[in-house]
Amino acid sequence: MKKSDRQLGMDRDITRRDFIHDLSLASLGLTLPAGALAETLAATPVSPGTCYPPIRTGMRGSHPGAFETAHALAREGRKFPDPVDLDEVYDLVVVGGGISGLAAAYYYRKKFGAGSRILILENHDDFGGHAKRNEFRQGGQMRLSWGGTMNLEYPMFSDTVNALLAELGVDIDELLEGYEFEYGNGPKGSPAIYFDAETYGRNELIHGFSFREGSAGDVSAMIERFPVSGESRESLVNFYARRENVFEGKSEAEVNEILSGISYTGFLKKYGGLTDEAANLFISTTHGYWGVGADSLSAAECIDAGLPIMHLLGYPYLSGSGDDNAGGDVAMFPDGNASIARLLVQSLIPAVAPGSDAMNIAMVRFDYSRLDEAAGPVRLRLESTVVNVANRDGGISVSYVKRGRVLRVKSRHAVLACYHGIIPYLCPEIPPEQKEAQMYQVKRPLILTNVLLRDSKAFDKLDISGAYCPGRLHGAVWQVKGVNTAGYRHDWEDEGPVPVMFWGSVAPPDASVPVREQHRASRAMLLAMTFEDFEREVRTVLGGMLSPAGFDVQNDILAITVNRWPHGYAYDYLDLWDPEWPEGQAPHEIARRPFGNIAIANSDAGADAYTHVAIDEAWRAVGNLDS
Ligand SMILES: Cc1cc2nc3c(=O)[nH]c(=O)nc-3n(C[C@H](O)[C@H](O)[C@H](O)COP(=O)(O)OP(=O)(O)OC[C@H]3O[C@@H](n4cnc5c(N)ncnc54)[C@H](O)[C@@H]3O)c2cc1C
């Protein structure tokens, strides 16, 4: 049943190493003029050795070289004594070059003047934090996908966020115009569920089936083909057919209490009549959306996640408001919110991409050699892990490690826009209560693996847009097409290479333990996985699912980029695992208190994993700094 590595094509020469990929593109020039579009980019030669991280494939996200120093500091208690003092003095040092850190630099300049000298230190080899661009050039046309943050959840934006986006030239209406992406539900091809042979005994692709609203066809007939027991199939058929109110006669408050006190899978079993086996099929449906399995989320939370439940609460539809668009109201750039990060960087350091704007930002090749120039007021220093931040002599001293050297700079202020869990190690002088609150915020691990296929013929032949894969590491697989914004086009009818996005998280070894322990265990498993583990996984799924439609698993995969995020979504409080805190006493509210000349940002500071929260928290943090 299990295919050998050779059968899966593991020996094939795809561009899986950063180095090889950079050299294969060894002609891509420096910054392109703002107007240069896809064709120009694809054709433009690049000088060897040019550093342009978005084209790197292989293990990305938390890539080798990015995390070792921080782990030595936090896990092994390593000290970094005797830093070399650089002759650099800033007004602001920002720790973390994600959306929050970049926005903090932006707001600092607004508050303290455009001449403010700012240094942004970031441990990865690219800026943006979770807002990462995956740029593929194998097979001819440039193809884009996102390596993390993707949606702009514009209905939730504050005035602060709307104002920033307007200043960056981002027009949500414009983005919506070019947006034809439905998270595996269309618009070309149907949703599907893929049961794999390794887990379920046989490969079975159920065309048209969606766990949520929106199955196309006879749901009972589809469920009859599920490779699970007859009892489980019957329970699923009944579940989807029912329309009733299982809480008839109870008050709204009573219903809310029940729904927020029971897990979703518990609800499915107790009120939905599903067998254990049938209920377990739903577990990984929430991995990508929430970073937590549906067995650790409450039934109430899974209403928000769009899972079927409403039909048992007296409504005529299965989920949400009956709308089959699982994505909700969102807008998108073709590289996700990497475009927001790029617009911020371009506004801070214009020389990286002169003349570019929100209308063409997706097509612009940034000149990374201009990020850290002594002459500019703002410098962005990559591959630099901060190990100490201290209030000293009325200002701040910041030590960081770059390529094995411990270096130190001085500044007037600091904004920590990094994960809160690392702050107690960076700033040992922070009060114990605040450190404890920061440690509470355990980010949720996530994986987003982009695989560039030679074409989408097999998807088209099977008439599917993507598939949900309940037995696999990545719970969802989607073609990435139809985000035609910011100068980029990749239409659903286009032929040629197509990125396919695998989305999920590592299921914890023990899902009964408190959710933060689940995250720590999943994180350790994720970090222990090699690139080859991910490659084997995506080849197994693609081979099993698409081979009947002519997909050649040995030859039709052009590149693989694993975006591994052991520290993914900010920790938001969950019904089943977190108490209700009095106003002002929730961990994130204590964690983000300013400390001397140090202010604290990051989406952790809002206890909510959103780009707009990262921006709001940057605004608040800069507001904490005195003139
Ligand atoms: C796979 C994935 C998908 C997502 N999808 C969405 C989405 O669709 N919409 C949405 O709104 N949000 C989404 N998010 C949430 C995302 O976290 C936020 O949108 C936002 O990008 C968070 O920005 P941030 O700056 O707060 O944190 P981060 O992006 O985590 O940035 C913090 C940066 O600080 C760096 N850092 C940490 N410690 C140090 C140190 N000691 N020294 C130097 N640097 C350090 C980190 O490496 C990181 O680069 C997604 C997240 C993930 C992981």
The ligand as an ORCA input file, in Angstrom:
! r2SCAN-3c Opt
* xyz 0 1
  C       0.293     30.117      8.561
  C      -0.323     31.392      9.085
  C      -1.434     31.936      8.442
  C      -2.000     33.115      8.918
  N      -3.067     33.645      8.237
  C      -3.570     34.838      8.628
  C      -4.568     35.468      7.844
  O      -4.994     34.941      6.810
  N      -5.028     36.690      8.245
  C      -4.557     37.311      9.369
  O      -4.989     38.428      9.672
  N      -3.604     36.711     10.129
  C      -3.100     35.508      9.788
  N      -2.100     34.932     10.526
  C      -1.704     35.537     11.819
  C      -0.416     36.334     11.797
  O       0.271     35.906     12.923
  C      -0.684     37.835     11.865
  O      -1.516     38.222     10.800
  C       0.548     38.717     11.763
  O       1.301     38.422     10.616
  C       1.392     38.663     13.021
  O       2.377     39.661     12.946
  P       3.313     39.959     14.175
  O       4.258     41.001     13.742
  O       2.477     40.200     15.361
  O       4.079     38.597     14.475
  P       5.133     37.787     13.600
  O       4.694     37.731     12.192
  O       5.326     36.495     14.308
  O       6.473     38.645     13.667
  C       7.312     38.647     14.789
  C       8.732     38.546     14.300
  O       9.617     38.681     15.403
  C      10.689     37.798     15.167
  N      11.439     37.533     16.415
  C      11.061     36.750     17.464
  N      12.025     36.739     18.404
  C      13.030     37.505     17.933
  C      14.313     37.858     18.448
  N      14.724     37.431     19.642
  N      15.111     38.640     17.693
  C      14.704     39.102     16.482
  N      13.487     38.809     15.959
  C      12.660     38.010     16.674
  C       9.996     36.582     14.633
  O      10.853     35.661     14.030
  C       9.021     37.198     13.673
  O       9.582     37.356     12.396
  C      -1.483     33.753     10.067
  C      -0.371     33.205     10.721
  C       0.206     32.047     10.229
  C       1.412     31.482     10.939
*
